[in-house]
Amino acid sequence: MTQVRSDLEIPLADGTRLAGDLYLPDGHAPGPVLVSYYPYRTDDIIGSLFEHTRIGLGQRGYPTLFADMAGTGASQGSYGESFDLPREGRDCAEIIEWAACQDWCDGTVGAWGVSYGGMTALAAAACQPAHLRAIAAVYATTDMYRDTIAPGGSPAMLGRYAWAAHMMALGLCPPTRQDPGGRWERIWRQRLHRLGTGQPHALAWQAHPDRDDYWQARVVDASAIDVPALLIGGWADAYADAILRTHAQVGGPRRLIMGPWMHMLPHLPRHEPFDWVGAMADWWDTHLRQEPPRPEPDPPVLFFTSGGDTSGSGWRAARRWPPEGVSSSQFFLTGHRLAARPPATPGRHDYQARSEEHTSELQSHHDLV
C-alpha cells in the first residue's frame, strides 16, 4: 500500500512555495527519494498519468515526490517563459536539497521524468546538487531550440504555436484540489491577474524565431552531468537524436535504451512494450542503495533494430554507442530526392494539397536549403 501526501509546500530560496505530492510506501523507513518537476499539474494531468508508475516504484521501495513548477498547478510564483531549462533546473535542484533534509529521506535523492520532466532532471543534474545521486530521463533534450522550436532547422508548429495554446489553457485552470483555507483560490487569482495584465509566457520565446542569445542561454550543459544517468529514447520520437547526443555528452556512468516507440510511455505501445519502470528501479537499486552493493545493470546499451540484415528485427545489446560496425551518413533534400551532398544553390518547390473530398486547396511553398 502507498500513503499519499498532497499538501506539501516546498520553499525556494526566493520565498516561492511550491506544491508537492509525495507517494510514500507504507512502513517506509528513511531511504532514497525520487523527485520529478513538471508544469503539468501534479494534482491533475501529470499526477494521473504517472499514478501507476509511482505505485510501481513504491512497490520497489521508492517514495516519489512530484512538484508543480513555479506559477503552475498549485504552486506560487510566476512561471516565466516556457523552456527555460537552466532556471527550471536550478529550482529542481533546490527541491532535491529540500527533500534530502526531510524525515522520510536518508539524504539520497534521484531525479527522473518523461519529456519535460526528463528535461528538468537533466537540467537539475547539470547544477550538481550535493544530494543528487542518479537520474533517469525519458524522451528528453537539453537544447529546446534545436529539438523543439526548429528541429533540423525547420520551424515546428508544436514548438511555436500549439505549445502556447496548451500552456495558456493550463494556466487558466484553477488548482484541482481546493483546500478549505482557500490557498488554491489566492494562487489562482494571482495567476489570472498575471495572465490578464501581461503577455502570455509562451509568446515571449516566439519573438525569437532564430537561434539567438535568448535560446543559447536556455541550453543545458550536459557535460556538467557527472551522476549516473539512465537515458531512454524512441526511434520514432522527436527527441531520438537528442537522447543519443546527451548520452555522448554526460560524464558519469550511463545506460542507453532505445526502443521503436513514439512519444508515449514505453509500456503502452502494442509493438514492443517495455518495462521501463522496472529498468528505472534496477537503476536506482544500483546507484541509490548503499547496501548491499548492486552490480551495474547490463548491458550499458540496449536498442531495438527493425532489421535490414540477415539477423532481422529485435533487441540488441552493445557495450557502447554507436555499436561496433555501425556508421552514420548525412543526406540532403534536393528536389524530391535525398543526396549525399547539399544542393549548390537554394531551391524552391511549389505543391498543391487537396482534401480527400477535393473540396479545398492549399497552395504551399517550401524553401529548400
N, C-alpha and C positions, 0 to 999 in steps of 0.2 A: 504494500500500500504506500501511497505518497501523500504527504501533507503539502498543502498549497497555501502560501502566504502571499496575498495580493496587495498588501498595504505597506510595502517597504518604501521608504523615502531615502534616496541616496544623495548625499550632499556633494556638490562640486566645489572647487576652490573659489569660484566666483560668487558663491551663495545660491546658485540654482539648485533646486531639489528635484531629482529625477524620480519617476515612478518605476517600481520594480516588482516582478513576480518571482517568488522562489519556490521551486519544486524540491521538497526535502523528503527523502525516503524515511519511512518510519524506523525508529530506533537508530537513526544515523548518529554516529559519533563524529566529532570534528575530523574532517578529512578534506580532500581536494574538492574544489567547486568549479563549475564550468560557467562562463559568462558569455552572454550574447547581447548585442546592442543594435537596435533596429529603429527605423522611423515609421514602422507599420502597426503600431498599437498592440502592445502586449496583451491588453485585455480584450482583444477582438481578433483581427485578421491573423497576425503572426503568431499570437498565442494559440489559437485554434489549429492553425496549420501544423504546429510542432507539438501538439498535445501528446500524441502517441510517441513521438521521438523523445520527449522529455521523460515520459513514463518509462520508456525502454532504457534510457540512460540511468534513471533511478533504480531500475532493477539490477543494473550492474554496479550500483553503489555510488552513483554520481549525482549530487544535487545540481540543479541548473538555475541560474539567475538570469532572467531576461529583463532588460531595462529599455524604456522608451527614450529615444533621442530627445535632447532638449528642444522644447517647443512642439513636440508631437505627443499624441496619445494623452496620457495623464501627467506628463512631465511639465514642469515650469520652463520658462526661458523662451528665447527666440531661436527658431530653427536655422535662420540664415539661409544661405543658398544651398541647394542640393549638391551632392557630390564633392563636398569639401572634406575629403578623406583625412588629410592631416589633422584638421580640427576635431573631427569626429573620433579619430584615433586617440587624440590626447584625452578627450572625455572618457573614452572606453578604458584607457589606461588608469584614469582616476577611479573608475568603477572597480577595476581589478584590485587596486590597492585598498579600496574600502572593503571589498569582500574578504580580502585576506585577513582583515582585523576582526571579523565577526566571530561569534562564539560557535557557529556551525562550520567554520573553516579552520584548517590547520596551518594556514598561510601558504598553501599551494593552490594555484589557480591555472586553469586552462581557458582559452578563448576559442569560440567556434561560431560558425554561421554559414548560411547559404545565400548566395547572391550578395545583397547589400550587407548582410550580417557577416559573410565571409570577408568582404572588403574591410569592414571595421575591425575584424580580428587581425587581418594583416596589418592594418594601419596602427592598431594598438601595439602589436609586436614590434613594429619599427620604432616605437617610442621607448622600448626596452624597460617596461615597469619591473620593479625589483622582484615581485612575487609571481610573475607570469613564467610558467614552466614549459608550456607547449601550446600549439594552436592547431585547428583544423579548419580549412577554408574550402568551400564547395562553390563552383561556378563564380569565381571572383576575379577581380582585376585590381591593379594598383595604379592604373592610368585611365581615368574616366574618358578623357577626350579621345584617346587612341582607340578605345574599345567600346565606347557607348555613344559619344557625341558624333564622331566621324570615323567609324571603323573602316580601315583600309583607305582612309582619306575621303570617304564618301559620306556626306551629311545624312544622318539617320533620323527618320520620323520619330522613333521611340525616344531617342535622346533629346530631341529638341521640342517636341510638342505633346506627345502622349503622356510623357512623364509630368509635364506641368499640370495637365488636367487631373491626373491621378493624385498628385500630392496636394493640389488645391482641394479636391473633394475630401481627402482625409483630414485636411486642416479644418474644414468647415464642420466636421462631425464632432459632437461632444464626446468626452470620455464615456466609455460604455458602463463602467461601474460608477454608480452615483452614491458617494458616501453621505451619511446623514449630516455631517458637518458642512457640506456644501463646498468643499475644496474643489470638486470637479467643475462646479459652475463658475467659480472665480477664475480658474485656469482657462476654461472655455471662453469666457467673456473677454479676457485679456487677449486671447488668440484671435478672436473675431475682430477686436479693435485693431490689432496689428495688421490683420489681413485687409481690413477696410480702409485703413489710413496709409498703408504703404504699398509698395509694389510686391506682387506675389513673388515669393522667394525663388521659384523655379524660373522666373523670367530674367533674373539677373544674369545667369550664365548663357541665356540665349542671345544676349547682347555681345557675346564673344564667339562668333562663328568660326574663327580661325584659331589655331593653336598659338596663343599669345602667352604673356607672362601670367595672366589670370589662370590659365589651365596648367601651366608648368608648375605653379605654386601648389596645385592640388594633386600632384603626383607623389605617391608614397615610395620611398627608397627601400625597395625590397632587400637590398644588400645589407641593410641595417638589422634585418631579422636574423637573430642568432639562436632562437629557441627552436626545438624540433617542430617541423611543420608537415602536417598531412594535407596534401592538395588533391582534390577530387574534381575532375572535369568531364565534359561530354563532347564527343566529336561533333555532334550536331548542335552544340550550344554556342552562343555568340562569344563566350569567353574561353573557347578552347585554346586559342593562341595565347591568351593572357595567362592561363594556368601553366602552360608549358614554359612561357617566358619567366614567370615567377619562380617556377621550380628551378630554373637555371640560375636565378639570382640569389635566392636565400642562402645564408651562410651556415645554418645549423643542420643537424640531421634532418632528413626529409624522406617522405614517401609519396609517390605519384600513382594515382589510379585514374585511368581514362577509359570510360565506357561509351557505348553507342547511343548516348542519351541526348535529348534536348534539355531545355531549361526547366526540369522538373525533378522532384526528389527521386534519387536513384532507385528506390524500392518500388516506385509506382509504375514505370513503363511495363507494357506487356512483353516487350522484347528485352531480354537480358536484365530483369530486375536484379538489384544488388543490395546486399545487407550493409549499407553504408553506416548505419548506427552501430552495428557490431564492429565494423572496421574502426570507427572512431573510438569505441570503448576499448578495443585492443590497444589502440594508440595511447589512450590515457593510462591504461594499465602499465604500459612500458615507461612512460615519461612523467607520470604524476604520482604513482605509488612508490613509497620509499622502501617498503619491504613486502614480500621478498623481491629480489631483483628479477625483472622480466626481460626475456630476450626481445630484440628488435623485431617488429613484425616483418615477415618475409613474404614476398620479395620486396625490394625497395621500389620497383616499378612493376605495375600490373596494368595491362592495356588490352583492349578488345580490337581485333582486326577483322575486317569484312572479307578477307581473303585476297584473291588476286594471284595466288601462287598455289602450289600443289598441296599446301597444308590446310587450305580452306579457312572458313571463319572460326573465330573462337578467341578465348583469352590467352594471352601470352605473358610470360614473366621475363624480366630483364634486371640486370644489375645497375643499369644507368639509362638515361635518356639523352639523345636517341640511342636505341639499341645498336649493337654492332651490326654492320652490314646495311644500315639504313642511311640513305642520303636524302637531301631535300632539294627541291627545284622551285624556282620562281617563274611565273608566267605573267604575260601582259595581254590586256584586251586590245586587239587590233581589229576593228570592224566587228564581224561576227565570230572571230576566232581567237584562240589563245596562242601566243607566240612566246618563244624563249627570250626575245629581245623587245624592248619598248618601241613603239612607233617613232619614226623620225620626226613627225610633227603631230600636234594635237589634231584630232578628227572629231566629226560630228555625225550622228546618225539619228534620223527622224523616223518615228514609227507611229502608227495608229493602233489604239487598243479599243476593241468593241466588246460590249457586254454580250452574254450568251444569247440574249434575245435580239441583239443588234439594234437596240433602241437608243443607244447613246454612243458617242465617240469622244475619245480623249486624245488630243494631239500632245505628244510629249517630245521633249528634246533632251538628249543626253550628251553631254560633252565627254569625249573620250580623251583621256590624257595619257 
